């Protein structure tokens, strides 16, 4: 009996060691990815210093919808279950960041999608990330979304992609869906501005920021890149505001990465009314991912967007702030994989 107990203890100890080694490898891999992203952010910060002069001037659900609620069940070192590519016709994801962010924010999602055998592509919208265009010169959604549009224009004939848009990136993927419905298999809005025809991306945030008219007159975060006598060209929150709005559940190291990497937001694209037709945009397959601990775009506002724009599927992530690629990356990855497999 004693030998049996000792044998069981040895087996358990061996299993524990294997689990610990697996967990340590996951942590090491994540740390390596974070260091790469941080290195890129430092390089980006050095490149963008030439814009300091222009940056520094600041003043003043339906019953037919499918719903899922996740609380990041694959955290604490657990990996996402095996994912089968069998029968999957569209394997390419195009990840589109939101206001102030850049392609850098997707680093965890890129790694996990690649491990699943998929092909994630990230873009820096004009004036964002490593795209060194001065944001003060970006006045339309067409200009802002140009890198995404050019990528879609150059896709081989008959090839399709899955678009994923975060926050105001939702406006860019809506614009793309209107332009190229035949090239987009599915559009996934991650706590994003899924607007209606004739609506501005800014309108979605009016609960937090006030009306567009009031914001343009009174906000202390505005940037006057063409001089105080001209209309504002952009805005950028102070670091403490960004931390509270976007990263209230995110790891400290990812917040540090964001603080080094965030750039001003061009105001023109945010204030532009979208033209979305039933014949093109309306025929696209849209899905929405709600973040339930979001202080930038409240769950109530997200629910209203879903109610008014009727996506094909709705997914919810518990405990996620406005940056689920940081705060709940495993849950977000699982949702993306699940949507990819929908026929």
Secondary structure, 3 states (H helix, E strand, C coil): CHHHHHHHHHHHHHHHHHHHHHHHHHHHHHHHHHHHHHHHHHHHHHHHHHHHHHHCCEECCCCCCEEEEECCCCCCCCCCCCCCCCCCCCCEEEEECCCCCCHHHHHHHHHHHHHCCCEEEEECCCCCCCCCCCHHHCCCHHHHCHHHHHHHHCCCCCCCEEEEEECCHHHHHHHHHHHCHHHEEEEEEECCCCCCCCCEHHHHHHHHHCCHHHHHHHCCCEECCCCCCCCCCEECCCHHHHHHHHCCCCCHHHHHHHHHHCCCEEHHHHHCECCCCCCCHHHCCEEEEEECCCCCCCHHHHHHHHHHHCCCEEEEECCCCCCHHHHCHHHHHHHHHHHHCCC
